[in-house]
C-alpha cells in the first residue's frame, strides 16, 4: 500500500502496522494537517486497499494537530460545478471510512475544525486529548460544510448546537466536546494515539462479523421504525450466531466458565 506524496515528495499519509491495527497519520504538520485533494484521495485509496488481515484502523494527525480543515488555497480555484464535484468526492471518501468493513478510531488533538471535524465524525470512535478543540468556522469564511458534516455531526451533538457553531464561530474545548458527544473518550495530554491503538487492538480481536454488524446494521436499526428495526436485529442476530467463529467463541467461553465452577476433588 503506497503513500500518496505531495508536491515536495513528502508522503501525505504515514501508514504503520501494529498487529491487526493500521495506523494512518495525516502528514501535513506544517499546514496543521489541512486537507487538500491529494490527502483526501490518499485516504480514499487507503480504505479501498485495506489488507484482509487488518481488523481496525486508527486515524491521527502528525504533529500538534489532528486537522485544521479544508485547505482554502484550493477552494478559490473551483467554480460552482467543480465545487459540487469536490464536495461529492469528499462524501465518497468519508463514506469509505464510515462504511468501512472494519472499525475506525480517530485520535484527536489540537485543531479539529471544519473539514477535520467532518473527517473525525466519519470515524466510529473518537478519543480526544485536552488540547483538542472543535469548531466550524465556515460561517465566518462565507462557505458551508461540504464533507458530510451536516449529516453526521447533528447525529452526535444535535442540530441546535451545530447551528450555533456555524453562525457564531463558537469553539468547544476537549472537556466540553467529551460531554456533548464530539468524542467518547477524554485522555491525558499526549495519550490519544496510545488509547486509540489500545482500543483498536481490543476491537480487532472481536469476531469480524459482529464488528461488521455493529458498523453496518446498528445505525440503520437505530433510524428505522421500531418494528423494522426489531426485524433487522433478529436477522442480524441469526446470521451472527450461525457464524463458525461465533460458535467457536461461545464454546470457548462455556468451557472456561465450566472450568471455573468445576468442584475441587
N, C-alpha and C positions, 0 to 999 in steps of 0.2 A: 504494500500500500504506500504509494508515494505521497510526499507532501507538496502541495502547490507552493510555488515560490513567487514572491513579489518582484517588482521591477529591479530591485537591487540584488536579487538572487536569494534573499533570505526566505526560509520556509515560513509560510503564513500560519501553519499549524505545527505544533510539536506533537508527535504521536508516540506513546510509550505503552508497552505491555506490562501489566502487573498480574501475572497468572491469567485468570479468565477475565480480567478487567482491562479495558482500553482507556487510557487517559489521553484526552485531546485538549491541547492547550492553544488558546488564541494567542498568536505570536506577533503582535504589533505593539510592543510595550511603549515605544516612543510616541505612539499615537493613542495611548491609553486603550489599545485594542479596538480602535474604531473599525467598524465593519464596512469594508468595501466589497465590490463584486468578486474580487479574487478570493477573499477569505470565505465569503458565503458559498461560492462554488466549491471551494475546498472542503467545507463542512458537508455539503451535499454529497460529494464524491466519497467522503469518508463513510457516511452512513449507507451508501449504496453498496460499498465493498466490505462491510463488516465480516471478518473471518468467522467461520462457523463455530469456532471454539470460544468466541467472546460471549460472556454472559451478562455483561453490564458495561456501561460507558460513563466516564466522568468527564465533564466539560469544565475547564477552568481558564483563567487568564494568566498569561505570563507577565510578571512584573507586579505592580501595585494595584492593578485594577482588573475587574472582570471584563467590562466593555463600556466605553463611553457612547456607544450607539452608532448610528449611521455616519459614515464619512461624508460630510456635507459637500466636500470638494467635488464629489462625483455627481451629486444631485443636481447641481447647476447645469450639467450638460444634457439633461433629459427634457424632451418636450412631453406633451400630455400622453401621447401614445407610448412613448418609451417609459414614462413614469408608471403607467398601468402595468406594462410588462415587467418592469423592475420589481414592483410590489408583488406580483404574482410569482416571480422567481423566488423571492424570499418565502412566500407561502409554501411553495413546493419543498424548499429545503427544510423549513421548520416543521412541516408535516412529516418529513422523514424522521425527525427527532421524536415528535410526539407519538407517531405510529410505528416507531422502530420495533423490531421483534424483541429487543432487549431493553430493560430499564435504563434510563439516563438520569444522572445526578449532576447538578450544577453546583460548583464550589464558588461562592461569591465573596468578593472583597472589593473595597474601593468603589469606583463608579459602576453602577448597574442601572444605566439610564437609557431612555429611548429604545433604540433597536437592541441594545444589550439586555434591557429588561424583557423585551419581546422574546429574545433568544432564551433567557432563563425560564420564562413561562412555558416554553415548549418542552422543557425537561420535566421529569416526573417527581423528582425530589430536589429541593434546594437547601443548601447549607450555607449560612452566612457568618462572616466574621464581624466583629464590632465596627470595623472600618467601612463596611458596605453601606451604601446609601442608594435610595431608589427615587427616580424622578422621570417625568415625561415632559421635556421642555418643548414639545412640538408646538404648543400654542404660541409661545414667545418667538418661535422661529418661522411662523406662518405656514406650517406644514401639518400633516396628520399622520398618525401611526400607519405603517404600511407593511409590517411584518407579522400580522395576525394578533397584535396586541389588543385590539378592540373586541376580539372574540375570546381570547384566553384570559387576559388579566381580570375582566369583570367576574369571571367564574372563580377567581381566587379572592378578590378583595371587594367586589361589588361595583355596580355602575356608578353610584354616587361618589365613591372615593376616587375612582379613576377620572370622573368628570372634574372633580376638584383639582386633581393633579394637572390635568391638561389645561384647564382655564387659568389657574393661578400660579403654576410652576412649583407647587408645594413639593418639598423634599422630605422623604421619610428616612429616619435612621434605621440601623440594623435592628435595634431593640423594638422600635415601632413596627418594623417590617415583619419580625417574627410574631408579634402579637396580632397583626392584621392579616396575615396569610401570604405575604410575599415569600417567606421562607418557612420551612418546617423545623429547621434546627438553627440555633444560635450557639456558636462555639467561641473559644478563646481566640485572640488575635493570632494569626498565622496557622490556625488549626483547621480551616475549612477544607483544604485539599486532603489532608490526612483523614479527616472524618468522612469525607465523601468516598475516599478509596476504601475505608473500612466498611461503610455501608454497602458499597458496590460489591465488595468481596463476599459479604454475607448474602446479598441478593442473588449474586451469580450462582451460589450454592443451592438455591431453590430449584424445584422441579421446573424445567423450561416451560412446560405447558401451563403451569399455574401462573408464572410471570406473564406469559402471553395473555392469559385470561384477564388478569388484573389490568394490564395495559389497554387491551382492545375491547373487552366486554364490559368491564366495570363502568367506564364513562358513558357508554351507550345505555346501560341499565339505569344509571342514575338519572338520565334525562328522559327515559321512556315513561309512558304512563304505567302505573303500578302493576297492572295485570300483564302487560307486555314485558315489563322488567322481571317479574317473577318467573314467567315462562323462559326468558333468556337465561336467567340464573339457573333454573333447573336443567336446561340443556347444557350449559357450560359445566355445571357440576357433574353431570353424567359423563361428558367427554373427559373431564379431568380425572375422575375416579376410575375410568376404564383404561387410562394410560398405564403402560407397563412400568414406567418409572414411579408413578404414584403408588402402584401396588407394591413395588419393592420397598418404597419408603414406609408405607403403612406396616408391612410385615416386620421391618427392622424396628420400628417404634414399638410394636406389640411385643416383639422378642425382648427388647430392653426393659419394658415395663414388667413383663413376666419374670425376668431375671431378678428385678429389684424386690418383688414381693414373694419370691420363692422362699419357703420356710427353711431355716437352717436345721441341719441334722445334728 
